[in-house]
Amino acid sequence: MDFLESFKLVGKNALVTGGAKGLGKSLSKALSDAGANVIIVDVDEEEAKQTIKELSANGEHLALKADITNEKEVSDAIKIIIEKYKHISILVNNAGICQRIETENMSLEDWKRTFDINVNAMFLVSKYVYPNMRDNGGGSIINIASMAGLVSLTYSQSAYNASKGAVVMLTKSLAQEWVGDNIRVNAIAPGFMETDMTKPMFENDGPLSFVLDLVPMKRVGLPHELGGTVILLASEASSFITGTVISIDGGYTII
């Protein structure tokens, strides 16, 4: 067996939600570098189009605007993708938000918004992609969870923590339901990651500078450090892996 060959994604079509920027952009680049055609679905169409321009020139990439909390927009977007690409072989459910609000100060609307984007949208996109994967021999679904879905962090974000816990269990549930259709469902649980938006928070006077003392590796992660794992889970190199959550957190969840 050619083990390096098993990591390649040439000819595969990968849908990434929220792939216009941040972690989603890095995941899109990794999939593109491995040979996949990447379809970014994001509410920010202009940013998504810009990211598409930065992907590997070897693929046939696409940017689509859609609010994935809206069922009709999800259904319409999936129809467009299937019409163009025929088979969605990889789905990366990346879109998500985090609101750091104390529970007693959180409105029901804030709570619902977190779950709408982090959980309900993941359910909708997975549901509408599933028939196409099933009818075309299977595929790989990769959900972006968080270490906050595995351990309770040291500051107030109960809605986020609860939503990411739900992502972990949704991952396991879908893996069990769809294993007979040759669809593998796994999750990546990032730790503290540095993006353009979060970088100031981890600097010396930032509100999250203290977390560096809690991470055994004494640093935050960089978006590209998720790339190898998303390629692994998207490819045949992980053909016997399903229902698994892989933490990429510098050792934060060791204990």
C-alpha positions as CSV (number, residue, x, y, z in Angstrom):
1,M,0.0,0.0,0.0
2,D,1.2,3.5,-0.8
3,F,0.5,5.3,2.5
4,L,1.3,8.8,1.2
5,E,-1.1,8.3,-1.7
6,S,-3.9,7.5,0.8
7,F,-3.8,11.1,2.1
8,K,-4.4,12.7,-1.3
9,L,-7.8,14.2,-2.1
10,V,-7.5,14.7,-5.8
11,G,-10.9,14.6,-7.5
12,K,-12.8,14.9,-4.1
13,N,-15.3,17.7,-3.6
14,A,-15.2,19.3,-0.1
15,L,-17.9,21.6,1.3
16,V,-16.7,23.8,4.1
17,T,-19.2,26.0,6.0
18,G,-17.9,29.2,7.4
19,G,-14.7,28.8,5.3
20,A,-14.2,32.4,4.4
21,K,-11.9,33.3,7.2
22,G,-10.3,32.2,10.5
23,L,-10.1,28.5,11.1
24,G,-12.4,27.7,8.2
25,K,-10.1,29.5,5.8
26,S,-7.1,27.5,7.0
27,L,-9.1,24.2,6.7
28,S,-10.1,25.1,3.2
29,K,-6.5,25.8,2.2
30,A,-5.4,22.4,3.6
31,L,-8.1,20.5,1.7
32,S,-7.2,22.4,-1.4
33,D,-3.5,21.7,-1.0
34,A,-4.3,18.0,-0.7
35,G,-6.0,18.2,-4.1
36,A,-9.7,18.7,-3.3
37,N,-12.2,21.0,-5.0
38,V,-13.3,23.3,-2.3
39,I,-16.8,24.8,-2.0
40,I,-17.0,27.5,0.7
41,V,-20.5,28.3,2.0
42,D,-20.5,31.5,4.1
43,V,-22.7,34.5,4.9
44,D,-19.8,36.7,3.8
45,E,-19.8,36.1,0.0
46,E,-17.0,38.7,-0.8
47,E,-14.7,37.2,1.8
48,A,-15.4,33.7,0.6
49,K,-14.6,34.7,-3.0
50,Q,-11.3,36.2,-1.8
51,T,-10.4,33.0,0.0
52,I,-11.3,31.0,-3.1
53,K,-8.7,33.0,-5.0
54,E,-6.0,32.0,-2.5
55,L,-6.6,28.3,-2.8
56,S,-4.6,25.9,-4.9
57,A,-5.0,26.6,-8.6
58,N,-5.3,22.8,-9.3
59,G,-8.8,22.6,-8.0
60,E,-12.2,23.8,-9.3
61,H,-13.4,25.9,-6.3
62,L,-16.6,27.8,-5.6
63,A,-17.9,30.4,-3.1
64,L,-21.6,30.4,-2.2
65,K,-23.5,32.8,0.0
66,A,-26.0,31.2,2.4
67,D,-27.3,31.5,6.0
68,I,-27.0,27.9,7.1
69,T,-29.4,28.5,10.0
70,N,-32.1,28.9,7.3
71,E,-33.3,25.5,6.0
72,K,-34.4,26.8,2.6
73,E,-31.0,28.5,2.0
74,V,-29.2,25.3,3.0
75,S,-31.4,23.2,0.7
76,D,-30.9,25.6,-2.2
77,A,-27.1,25.8,-1.7
78,I,-26.8,22.0,-1.6
79,K,-28.8,21.7,-4.8
80,I,-26.4,24.2,-6.6
81,I,-23.4,22.3,-5.4
82,I,-24.7,18.9,-6.4
83,E,-25.7,20.2,-9.9
84,K,-22.1,21.5,-10.4
85,Y,-20.1,18.8,-8.6
86,K,-22.4,15.8,-8.6
87,H,-20.9,14.2,-5.4
88,I,-20.1,16.0,-2.2
89,S,-17.5,13.6,-0.9
90,I,-16.3,15.7,2.1
91,L,-18.3,17.9,4.4
92,V,-16.5,20.1,7.0
93,N,-19.1,21.6,9.4
94,N,-16.9,24.5,10.6
95,A,-19.2,27.5,11.1
96,G,-19.6,28.6,14.7
97,I,-19.7,31.5,17.1
98,C,-18.7,32.1,20.7
99,Q,-20.3,34.6,23.0
100,R,-18.6,35.1,26.4
101,I,-21.6,36.1,28.5
102,E,-22.3,35.1,32.1
103,T,-25.4,32.9,32.2
104,E,-27.4,35.2,34.5
105,N,-26.8,38.0,31.9
106,M,-27.5,36.0,28.9
107,S,-30.7,36.5,27.0
108,L,-32.7,33.6,25.5
109,E,-32.0,35.1,22.1
110,D,-28.2,34.9,22.7
111,W,-28.5,31.3,23.8
112,K,-30.6,30.4,20.8
113,R,-28.3,32.1,18.4
114,T,-25.3,30.1,19.6
115,F,-27.2,26.9,19.2
116,D,-28.7,27.9,15.9
117,I,-25.2,28.4,14.4
118,N,-23.2,25.9,16.3
119,V,-25.6,22.9,16.4
120,N,-28.8,23.5,14.4
121,A,-26.9,24.6,11.3
122,M,-24.7,21.5,11.5
123,F,-27.7,19.3,11.7
124,L,-29.3,21.0,8.7
125,V,-26.2,20.9,6.4
126,S,-25.4,17.3,7.4
127,K,-29.1,16.2,6.8
128,Y,-29.1,17.8,3.3
129,V,-25.7,16.5,2.3
130,Y,-26.4,12.9,3.5
131,P,-28.6,11.6,0.6
132,N,-26.0,12.7,-1.9
133,M,-23.2,11.0,0.0
134,R,-25.2,7.9,0.6
135,D,-26.2,7.6,-3.1
136,N,-22.6,8.1,-4.3
137,G,-20.8,5.5,-2.2
138,G,-20.2,7.4,1.0
139,G,-17.9,10.1,2.2
140,S,-16.5,11.9,5.2
141,I,-18.1,14.4,7.5
142,I,-15.8,16.4,9.8
143,N,-17.4,18.5,12.6
144,I,-15.5,21.3,14.3
145,A,-16.2,20.9,17.9
146,S,-14.0,22.4,20.7
147,M,-12.1,21.3,23.8
148,A,-14.9,23.4,25.5
149,G,-17.2,20.5,24.5
150,L,-15.0,18.1,26.5
151,V,-14.1,20.2,29.6
152,S,-15.6,23.3,31.2
153,L,-13.3,26.2,30.7
154,T,-12.4,28.7,33.3
155,Y,-14.6,31.6,32.2
156,S,-18.2,32.2,31.4
157,Q,-19.5,30.9,28.1
158,S,-22.1,28.3,29.1
159,A,-24.0,28.5,25.7
160,Y,-20.8,27.8,23.8
161,N,-19.7,25.0,26.0
162,A,-23.1,23.3,25.9
163,S,-23.3,23.7,22.1
164,K,-19.9,22.2,21.5
165,G,-20.8,19.3,23.9
166,A,-23.9,18.8,21.6
167,V,-21.6,18.8,18.6
168,V,-19.6,15.9,20.1
169,M,-22.7,13.9,20.7
170,L,-24.2,14.7,17.3
171,T,-20.9,13.5,15.8
172,K,-21.2,10.2,17.5
173,S,-24.9,9.8,16.8
174,L,-24.4,10.5,13.0
175,A,-21.4,8.1,12.9
176,Q,-23.6,5.4,14.3
177,E,-26.6,6.1,12.1
178,W,-24.6,6.4,8.8
179,V,-21.8,3.9,9.2
180,G,-23.8,1.4,7.0
181,D,-23.8,4.0,4.2
182,N,-20.0,4.2,4.2
183,I,-20.1,7.6,5.7
184,R,-17.6,8.3,8.4
185,V,-18.3,11.1,10.9
186,N,-15.6,12.5,13.1
187,A,-14.9,15.7,15.0
188,I,-11.9,18.0,15.6
189,A,-11.8,19.7,19.0
190,P,-9.4,22.7,18.8
191,G,-8.0,24.4,21.8
192,F,-7.1,28.0,22.1
193,M,-6.3,29.1,18.6
194,E,-4.8,32.3,17.3
195,T,-6.6,34.0,14.5
196,D,-6.7,37.6,13.4
197,M,-9.8,38.1,15.6
198,T,-8.4,36.3,18.7
199,K,-4.8,37.3,18.6
200,P,-5.2,40.5,20.8
201,M,-7.0,38.5,23.4
202,F,-3.9,36.3,24.1
203,E,-1.4,39.1,24.2
204,N,0.1,40.3,27.5
205,D,-2.7,42.6,28.5
206,G,-5.4,40.7,26.8
207,P,-8.4,39.2,28.6
208,L,-7.2,35.6,27.8
209,S,-3.5,36.0,28.4
210,F,-3.8,33.9,31.5
211,V,-4.7,30.8,29.6
212,L,-1.1,30.3,28.4
213,D,-0.3,29.1,31.9
214,L,-3.0,26.4,31.6
215,V,-1.8,24.9,28.3
216,P,1.0,22.4,28.9
217,M,2.7,23.5,25.7
218,K,2.6,27.1,27.0
219,R,1.2,28.6,23.8
220,V,-1.9,28.9,21.7
221,G,-2.4,26.9,18.5
222,L,-2.1,28.3,15.0
223,P,-4.8,27.6,12.4
224,H,-2.5,25.7,10.1
225,E,-2.0,23.2,12.8
226,L,-5.5,21.8,12.2
227,G,-4.7,21.1,8.6
228,G,-3.0,17.8,8.9
229,T,-5.9,16.4,10.9
230,V,-8.6,17.6,8.5
231,I,-6.7,16.0,5.6
232,L,-6.4,12.7,7.6
233,L,-10.1,12.6,8.4
234,A,-11.1,13.6,4.9
235,S,-8.9,11.0,3.2
236,E,-8.7,7.2,2.9
237,A,-5.9,7.4,5.4
238,S,-8.6,7.3,8.1
239,S,-10.8,4.7,6.5
240,F,-11.3,2.8,9.8
241,I,-11.9,5.9,11.9
242,T,-15.5,7.0,12.7
243,G,-17.2,8.5,15.7
244,T,-13.9,9.9,17.1
245,V,-13.1,13.3,18.5
246,I,-9.5,14.4,18.1
247,S,-8.3,17.2,20.4
248,I,-5.8,19.7,19.1
249,D,-5.2,21.7,22.2
250,G,-1.6,21.7,23.2
251,G,-2.4,19.2,25.9
252,Y,-5.1,21.3,27.7
253,T,-7.4,18.3,28.1
254,I,-4.7,15.9,29.4
255,I,-6.2,16.2,32.8
